[in-house]
Amino acid sequence: MAKAGQETRTETATADREIVISRIIDAPQELVFEAFTEVRHLSQWWGPEGFTTTTRSFEFREGGEWVFVLHGPDGTDYPEWIRWRRIAPPERIDLLHGEYPDDPNSFETFLAFAPDGAATRIVMRTVFATRELRDAAVEKYHAIEGGRQTLSNLAAYVTGIVGKGAQG
């Protein structure tokens, strides 16, 4: 029982530094997971509404990196960098996300994929080093709405693939 209590305390200890967003996506778990594994998929849906992505390099493996630029609808470019820390197909991806390697403001994201009937529940838990960094991401970069839009883009993309597969 102490172990369960420890897990609860750990979760509570990061609550003021995290953002948790979840969504049910009407597509199989394996397909939703696969949308994160190949750059040809990611470039079609990654980012909030109106943003596009240009990949500089991509290696999907534990310890591998994805270096890319998010292009905002106003023409602003945002350099981005992700290191894939843990990959457990088709249930989990853990990553470190910043503007560049060793970015002191980088944050961790834990993605969980679970079947929900024929659909998939995805939970995106992002943990920042400090409460201030989390608050700045929410206020300056609209991280909560951006995360919701990103998962909405993912949902539209994978359900489009499912629809095309059903027709073909």
C-alpha positions as CSV (number, residue, x, y, z in Angstrom):
1,M,0.0,0.0,0.0
2,A,2.8,2.4,0.7
3,K,3.8,2.1,-3.0
4,A,0.4,3.3,-4.1
5,G,0.7,6.2,-1.7
6,Q,4.1,7.1,-3.0
7,E,2.7,7.2,-6.6
8,T,-0.1,9.5,-5.5
9,R,2.4,11.8,-3.8
10,T,4.6,11.9,-6.9
11,E,1.6,12.8,-9.1
12,T,0.5,15.4,-6.6
13,A,4.1,16.8,-6.4
14,T,4.1,17.7,-10.1
15,A,0.4,18.8,-10.4
16,D,1.3,22.5,-10.3
17,R,3.9,22.0,-13.1
18,E,1.9,20.0,-15.6
19,I,-0.7,20.1,-18.3
20,V,-2.9,17.1,-19.0
21,I,-5.0,16.8,-22.2
22,S,-6.9,13.8,-23.3
23,R,-9.0,12.9,-26.3
24,I,-10.9,10.0,-27.7
25,I,-9.9,9.4,-31.3
26,D,-12.1,7.3,-33.6
27,A,-9.3,5.1,-34.9
28,P,-7.5,2.0,-33.8
29,Q,-4.7,2.3,-31.2
30,E,-2.0,1.0,-33.5
31,L,-2.9,3.6,-36.1
32,V,-3.0,6.5,-33.6
33,F,0.4,5.3,-32.3
34,E,1.8,5.0,-35.8
35,A,1.0,8.6,-36.5
36,F,3.8,9.5,-34.1
37,T,6.3,7.1,-35.5
38,E,6.9,8.3,-39.1
39,V,7.7,11.8,-40.3
40,R,5.4,11.4,-43.3
41,H,2.5,11.2,-40.8
42,L,3.8,13.8,-38.3
43,S,4.3,16.5,-41.0
44,Q,0.6,16.2,-41.9
45,W,-0.9,16.9,-38.5
46,W,1.7,18.1,-35.9
47,G,1.0,21.5,-34.2
48,P,-1.9,23.8,-33.5
49,E,-4.4,25.0,-36.1
50,G,-2.8,27.0,-38.9
51,F,0.8,25.8,-38.2
52,T,2.9,23.8,-40.6
53,T,6.0,21.7,-39.9
54,T,9.3,21.4,-41.7
55,T,11.5,18.5,-40.5
56,R,15.3,19.0,-40.5
57,S,16.1,15.5,-39.1
58,F,14.1,12.6,-37.8
59,E,15.0,9.3,-36.0
60,F,12.2,7.5,-34.2
61,R,14.0,5.3,-31.7
62,E,14.7,5.6,-28.0
63,G,17.5,8.3,-27.8
64,G,16.7,9.4,-31.4
65,E,15.8,13.0,-32.2
66,W,13.3,15.0,-34.2
67,V,14.6,18.5,-35.2
68,F,11.9,20.6,-36.9
69,V,10.6,24.1,-37.4
70,L,7.0,25.0,-36.6
71,H,5.8,27.8,-39.0
72,G,3.1,29.9,-37.4
73,P,0.2,31.3,-39.4
74,D,1.7,34.8,-38.9
75,G,5.0,33.7,-40.6
76,T,6.9,33.3,-37.3
77,D,9.2,30.3,-37.2
78,Y,9.7,28.3,-34.0
79,P,12.7,26.0,-33.8
80,E,11.8,22.8,-32.1
81,W,13.7,19.7,-30.9
82,I,12.4,16.4,-29.5
83,R,14.3,13.5,-28.0
84,W,12.4,10.2,-27.9
85,R,13.1,8.8,-24.4
86,R,10.8,5.8,-24.1
87,I,8.9,4.0,-26.8
88,A,6.5,1.1,-25.9
89,P,4.4,0.3,-29.0
90,P,1.5,0.8,-29.1
91,E,0.9,2.1,-25.6
92,R,3.4,4.8,-24.7
93,I,5.8,7.4,-25.9
94,D,7.9,9.6,-23.5
95,L,9.8,12.5,-24.9
96,L,11.8,15.6,-24.0
97,H,10.8,18.7,-26.0
98,G,12.6,22.0,-26.2
99,E,13.9,24.5,-28.8
100,Y,17.3,22.7,-28.9
101,P,19.3,20.0,-27.1
102,D,20.1,21.0,-23.5
103,D,17.4,23.7,-23.6
104,P,17.0,24.7,-19.9
105,N,13.3,25.3,-20.5
106,S,12.6,21.9,-22.1
107,F,9.7,19.9,-20.8
108,E,8.8,16.2,-20.6
109,T,5.7,14.8,-22.3
110,F,4.2,11.4,-21.6
111,L,1.8,10.1,-24.2
112,A,-0.4,7.1,-23.3
113,F,-2.5,5.3,-26.0
114,A,-5.3,3.0,-24.8
115,P,-8.1,1.2,-26.6
116,D,-11.5,2.6,-25.9
117,G,-13.8,0.2,-27.7
118,A,-12.9,0.5,-31.4
119,A,-11.5,4.0,-30.7
120,T,-8.3,5.1,-28.8
121,R,-8.0,7.3,-25.8
122,I,-4.8,9.4,-25.9
123,V,-3.6,11.2,-22.8
124,M,-0.9,13.8,-23.2
125,R,0.8,14.7,-19.9
126,T,3.4,17.5,-20.1
127,V,5.6,18.2,-17.1
128,F,7.6,21.4,-16.8
129,A,10.7,21.9,-14.6
130,T,8.9,24.7,-12.7
131,R,5.4,26.1,-12.1
132,E,6.6,29.3,-13.7
133,L,7.7,27.6,-16.9
134,R,4.3,25.9,-17.1
135,D,2.5,29.1,-16.5
136,A,4.5,30.9,-19.1
137,A,3.8,28.2,-21.6
138,V,0.1,28.5,-20.9
139,E,0.0,32.4,-21.0
140,K,2.6,33.1,-23.8
141,Y,2.2,30.1,-26.0
142,H,-1.4,29.1,-25.2
143,A,-0.1,25.6,-24.5
144,I,-3.5,24.2,-23.4
145,E,-5.4,25.3,-26.4
146,G,-2.4,24.4,-28.6
147,G,-2.3,20.9,-27.2
148,R,-6.1,20.5,-27.7
149,Q,-5.7,21.7,-31.3
150,T,-2.8,19.4,-32.0
151,L,-4.8,16.4,-30.7
152,S,-7.7,17.5,-32.8
153,N,-5.4,17.7,-35.9
154,L,-4.2,14.2,-35.1
155,A,-7.8,12.9,-34.8
156,A,-8.8,14.4,-38.1
157,Y,-5.7,13.0,-39.8
158,V,-6.1,9.4,-38.5
159,T,-9.8,9.3,-38.9
160,G,-9.2,10.4,-42.5
161,I,-6.9,7.5,-43.0
162,V,-9.5,5.1,-41.6
163,G,-12.2,6.6,-43.9
164,K,-9.9,6.2,-46.9
165,G,-9.2,2.6,-45.9
166,A,-12.9,1.8,-45.6
167,Q,-13.5,3.1,-49.1
168,G,-10.6,1.4,-50.7
